[in-house]
Amino acid sequence: MATFQLLGPVEIVVDGHPHTLGQHKLRQVLAMLALRANQIVDTDLLIRELWDEDPPKNARTILHTYVYQVRKHLERDGLCPEELVETRTAGYLLRAGEDDLDVFRFDRLIRQGRQALDEGDMARAAESLRQALDMWSGRALADVLPGPVLRGHVVALDEQRVCAQEMCIEAGLELGRHRDLLPELRLLVETHPYNEGFHGQLICALGRCNRRNEALDAYRHLRDLLDEDLGLAPSPEIQELHRELLSAGMPKNLAS
């Protein structure tokens, strides 16, 4: 049985071997159907994704051809012995189980991690969230030039990924893994410069490692960045971390 990978290049994986659709429009159609698996994807929505506000006159015929080619690719060489893509009156539907799409598994692991955090089980939370993050192999739909519909999905998936990273690091810090998390946090504050959550976690981790000067430098870097680029001050929570560092050298919420 095939599984579908969307958290990176769009691929069909069979027995551990990835297969790709050569034509860009076919990957675009497959991504649309997979992201809404087990739901009818309206024909007009697919046309909007493929051609935005300027579809050709024969757009429905072309779309039908694309879906036919996707279906044939799935059936070719036994990748998918069953007909997974169904034609319905209003559009098309891709049938998939809970373990057939990486986005389904990613979402399930995030929910498990969040529940474990709420229950105070930091080890289980860290394990579930790290498994979720390890599923990514680049940005979502990395080999697709998204149209207006898929762009929204990409943004939503990226936001889920950031939330998972924040929760995973929160669990790791609670488990005392502050030193191990420093390289990851350094990278995250560079790639997400305006995410105060990552900056705060870096400040906390440095303080917990007794690297007070570096923690203060990290705060000053954030303060200057926000002021110069956005005309804003750090959030009250970040300012409180700064006051704790000045008074005690270690954020209280991470003290042993």
FILOLUM-332461 format. One line per 3 residues: number of its first residue (from 1); for each residue x, y, z of C-alpha. Coordinates in steps of 0.25 Angstrom, whole numbers, plus 5000, padded with zeros to 4 digits. Each point is the difference from the previous one (the first is absolute). Layout:
NUM> X/Y/Z | ...
end
This chain:
1> 5000/5000/5000 | 5005/5014/4997 | 5002/5011/5009
4> 5000/5015/4997 | 5011/5010/5004 | 4997/5014/5000
7> 5009/5006/5011 | 5011/5002/4990 | 5000/4996/4986
10> 4987/4994/4995 | 5003/4985/4999 | 4993/4987/5000
13> 5007/4990/5008 | 4999/4985/4998 | 5008/4990/5008
16> 5009/5011/5004 | 5003/5005/4986 | 4995/5014/4996
19> 4993/5002/4987 | 4998/5014/4994 | 4990/5006/4989
22> 5009/5006/4990 | 4990/5011/4995 | 4999/5012/5010
25> 4985/5001/4998 | 4998/4985/5003 | 5007/5003/5013
28> 4991/5012/5003 | 4988/4991/4998 | 5005/4989/5008
31> 5003/5010/5012 | 4986/5006/4999 | 4993/4986/5001
34> 5010/4995/5010 | 4998/5012/5010 | 4985/4998/4999
37> 5001/4985/5000 | 4986/4993/5002 | 4993/5013/4996
40> 4995/5004/4987 | 5009/5011/4994 | 4991/5009/4992
43> 5003/5001/4985 | 5000/5015/5001 | 5009/5000/5011
46> 5010/4992/4993 | 4999/5009/4988 | 5002/5012/5008
49> 5013/4994/5006 | 5005/4996/4987 | 4998/5013/4992
52> 4995/5010/5011 | 4992/5011/4993 | 5003/4997/4986
55> 4996/4985/4996 | 5000/4996/4986 | 4986/4998/4993
58> 5002/4985/5000 | 5005/4999/5015 | 4990/4989/5004
61> 5005/4991/4989 | 5015/5003/5003 | 4997/4997/5015
64> 4993/4987/4997 | 5013/4996/4992 | 5009/5004/5011
67> 4992/4991/5010 | 5000/4989/4990 | 5015/5001/4999
70> 5001/5000/5015 | 4991/4988/5001 | 5008/4992/4990
73> 5013/5004/5006 | 4995/4994/5014 | 4995/4987/4993
76> 5012/4998/4991 | 5010/4990/5005 | 4991/4996/5011
79> 5003/5013/5008 | 4985/5000/5004 | 4993/4987/4996
82> 4986/5006/5004 | 4994/5013/4994 | 5003/5010/5010
85> 4996/5012/4992 | 4985/5001/4998 | 4992/5009/4991
88> 4987/5006/5006 | 4990/5009/4995 | 5006/5012/5006
91> 5014/4997/4999 | 5010/4989/5004 | 5004/4992/5013
94> 5012/4993/5005 | 4998/4989/5009 | 5011/4998/5011
97> 5001/4994/5014 | 5005/5007/5012 | 5014/4994/4998
100> 5001/5003/4985 | 5003/5015/5000 | 5012/5006/5008
103> 4991/5012/5003 | 4990/4991/5007 | 5011/4994/5009
106> 5006/5013/5002 | 4987/5006/5006 | 4998/4988/5008
109> 5014/5001/5007 | 4998/5014/5003 | 4987/4998/5006
112> 5006/4989/5009 | 5012/5009/5003 | 4991/5011/5004
115> 4991/4991/5009 | 5013/4994/5007 | 5004/5015/5003
118> 4987/5003/5006 | 5001/4987/5009 | 5014/5004/5004
121> 5007/4988/4993 | 5011/5007/4994 | 5008/4988/4995
124> 4988/4995/4992 | 4997/5014/4995 | 5015/5001/4995
127> 5000/4987/4994 | 4987/5002/4992 | 5003/5014/4996
130> 5014/4996/4995 | 4994/4989/4992 | 4991/5010/4993
133> 5011/5009/4997 | 5009/4989/4995 | 4990/4997/4989
136> 5003/5013/4993 | 5010/5000/4988 | 5000/5015/4996
139> 4988/5010/4999 | 4986/4994/4997 | 4998/4997/4985
142> 5014/5003/4998 | 5000/4997/4985 | 4986/5006/4997
145> 4998/5015/4996 | 4987/5002/5008 | 4988/5008/4995
148> 4991/5008/5009 | 4994/4988/5006 | 5013/4992/5003
151> 5007/5012/5005 | 4990/5001/5012 | 5003/4985/5003
154> 5015/5002/5000 | 4998/5012/5009 | 4991/4992/5010
157> 5010/4988/5000 | 5012/5009/5002 | 4993/5006/5012
160> 4997/4986/5006 | 5014/4997/4998 | 5005/5012/5008
163> 4990/4997/5011 | 5005/4986/5001 | 5014/5005/5001
166> 4996/5009/5011 | 4993/4989/5008 | 5012/4990/4997
169> 5010/5010/5006 | 4991/5004/5012 | 4999/4985/5003
172> 5015/4998/4998 | 5003/5012/5009 | 4991/4994/5011
175> 5008/4987/4999 | 5013/5008/5002 | 5006/4998/4986
178> 5003/5015/4999 | 5014/4998/4995 | 4996/4990/4989
181> 4990/5010/4995 | 5009/5012/4999 | 5004/4997/4985
184> 4986/4998/4996 | 4996/5013/5007 | 5011/5008/4994
187> 4995/4995/4986 | 4986/5003/5003 | 5002/5014/5004
190> 5007/5003/4987 | 4990/4993/4991 | 4988/5006/5008
193> 5006/5014/5005 | 4987/5006/5005 | 4995/4988/5007
196> 5001/5004/5015 | 4997/4986/5005 | 5013/4995/4994
199> 5008/5011/5005 | 4994/4999/5014 | 5003/4985/5000
202> 5015/5003/4996 | 5001/5010/5011 | 4994/4990/5010
205> 5010/4989/4995 | 5012/5009/5001 | 4996/5004/5014
208> 4998/4986/5004 | 5014/4997/4995 | 5006/5011/5008
211> 5004/5008/4988 | 4994/5013/5005 | 5007/5009/4991
214> 4996/4993/4988 | 4986/5000/5005 | 5000/5015/5002
217> 5006/5001/4986 | 4989/4992/4994 | 4990/5009/5007
220> 5007/5013/4995 | 5000/4994/4986 | 4985/4998/5000
223> 4997/5013/5006 | 5008/5007/4989 | 4995/4992/4989
226> 4985/5003/5004 | 5003/5015/5002 | 5007/5002/4987
229> 4992/4992/4991 | 4986/5001/5006 | 5000/5011/5010
232> 4996/4990/5011 | 5005/4996/5014 | 5002/4986/5004
235> 4987/4994/5006 | 4998/5001/5016 | 5004/4985/5001
238> 5013/5002/4993 | 5002/5013/5009 | 4998/4992/5012
241> 5010/4989/4996 | 5010/5012/4999 | 4997/5005/5014
244> 5002/4986/5005 | 5013/4999/4994 | 5005/5014/5005
247> 4995/4996/5014 | 5004/4986/5001 | 5007/4995/4988
250> 4990/4989/4997 | 4986/5001/4995 | 4991/4995/5012
253> 4991/4991/4992 | 5013/4992/4997 | 5007/5000/5013
256> 5003/4986/5006
end
